[in-house]
Amino acid sequence: MSSLGELGELGQSLPRIRVAPPGPKSREAAARLAAVESPSVDARRESREIASGEGHGAIVYASGRGSNVVDVDGNVYVDLTAGFGALLLGHVPPGVARALGAQQDRLWLALGDVYGSDAKLALCELLAKLYPAPGARVMLGATGADAVTAALKSAVLTTGRPGVLAFEGGYHGLSYAPLAACGLRPSFREPFAGQLNEHVVFAPYPESAASLATSMRAVEAALATRGIGAVIVEPILGRGGCVVPPPAFLPELRAACDRHGAMLVCDEIWTGLGRSGQWLASIAQGVVPDLICLGKGLGAGLPISACIGSAGAMAAWGRHGGSTIHTATHFGAPLACAAALATFEALERGQLFVRAGDVGRRWLTQLRARLGDAVVDVRGSGLMVGIALDGGGARALAVARRLLARGWIVLTGGVQGDVLTLTPPLDIHVDLLDAFTEELARALTPSGSKALS
Ligand code: PLP
């Protein structure tokens, strides 16, 4: 945790804002994008402006390096979102870039489930070893939603039960299998309800030791119907606002699944690979899931995901009469596999999950001490940190915009949208985190924002 000096090189630099964001080039590019993208993006911008009373014009990224992003106007930001948490190693990590360079001269695409590649072999062997029992099997995908789909399909193949138990506040992606289990907000599911799995029930996610019993009663009641084949859970809620459940939650869930013959699916797409300060949050809590989903950080920014299952949870795929009933053209693409292999190498070499734990603990302590009663809650694990604000989603959006104006990129999350969600690269310099804490303390008051502008 050495000192950064006055202003770091691009990669670990403090913000440098040349023109108030969004600058003219960003505005122009964003308007052109809005004219051809799904109208939902522009509609969201408009509704955010109405809700928060602040402009929500988009900046447009031109390049990234480490913890910094440069927009098309030349503004340098500190990226505390890291691609929705996916850029564990920051933007354009050199080791991964080198690996991609080497792979790009050899092979980009093999033949999926027909003929694999050496890169896919190496990655699958490595991923299978993450599972704490012999015989684990791996199914690769491109997105987190693909990994969740593979897990839910594995569970129904194995148990014969179509039911899924998911949690309020949970998020597993938006393609149809995970969408049916999306507990973040009903509005994600409602327009598509007629096309979704009807056999999904939701239990409350325990936000504290006090609410654990209520959650587990709902879990037991659902499992007692015997129709549930999969219980899908995030070890820590990510999009749901960085909610850390009580330590007994996952072990109790494991025991309940065992009693009722359901498969436990741990969605570690956000928490996994060091983000939460442990390699895998579920395993660190002493729980062995039947199926583990990884995505986001696996490819350092390239689209790749994985569902890792125990021998028992995966065996049913082999009994399906010889056809590969779950595959896609780009699953296991060698270029993405090469990125994932290099990501593992860098994460292990730098012991970045240990660093994320240490730096995250220090940052949480500092944020709590500095922000005090100005915020409702500061929580998280490793480098997934949520800061709950009063004033609802509108206030959180307004604070996020003030931060953007000063060169700090953050997202809002949580069921009500009232949580600033921070997922910086795992190797972010601590001086940047310290500087952010001060900036946030100022951004929390409108007078502070005036003083800043
Ligand atoms: N699961 C979790 C916990 C997530 O946070 C996300 C995305 O934010 C997903 C699954 C879906 O991943 P993707 O957006 O790559 O489909």
Boltz pocket constraint, residues with backbone or C-beta under 6 A from the ligand:
constraints:
  - pocket:
      binder: B
      contacts: [[A, 84], [A, 142], [A, 143], [A, 144], [A, 145], [A, 146], [A, 148], [A, 171], [A, 172], [A, 173], [A, 174], [A, 234], [A, 238], [A, 239], [A, 267], [A, 268], [A, 269], [A, 270], [A, 271], [A, 295], [A, 296]]
      max_distance: 6.0
